């Protein structure tokens, strides 16, 4: 199914009542999927992926921001071959923050 993604040129129109439409949207949202992806899974008999309960979206977003900052520092270090004392201090602080955010995510998944 994944290899056909680029070839999705056909559309089917399926008449739905307002309550059916709302139910499909709610089920897709509960799984964190677009409606089209949810419907393809159901129609093709593929089990839709379950959303991991309890994952703290805010912690994941914070971890992504920290990773971005870390990447910027790594880019500078790779380009110059060295880091300044303030950059090393920032790097140590980022390391601590990343461990905390990862811990929160780990707790949510446990």
C-alpha positions, 0 to 999 in steps of 0.5 A, a space after each residue: 500500500 505504501 508504494 502506491 502513495 504517489 499514484 493516488 490519482 483516483 477518488 471515490 465519492 461515497 454518500 454519507 449521512 452527517 452522523 456517519 461523517 462525524 463518526 468517521 472524522 472522530 475515529 480518525 482524529 482519535 487515532 491521529 490520522 487524516 480521514 483519508 488514511 483512516 478510511 483507506 486502512 478500514 476499507 483495505 482491511 488494514 488495522 489502523 495504527 493505534 495512537 499511543 495513549 498518554 504521550 505528552 504532546 507538549 513534551 514532544 514539542 519541547 524535545 523537538 525544539 531542543 533538538 533544533 537548538 542542539 543541531 544549530 550548535 553542532 552545525 557551528 561546531 562542525 563548521 569551525 572545528 571548535 565551540 566557545 565557552 558559552 556554546 559549551 555551557 549552552 550545550 550542557 544546559 540543552 543536554 539536561 533539558 533533553 534528558 528531562 523532556 525524554 524522561 517525561 515522554 518515557 513516563 507517559 509511555 510507561 
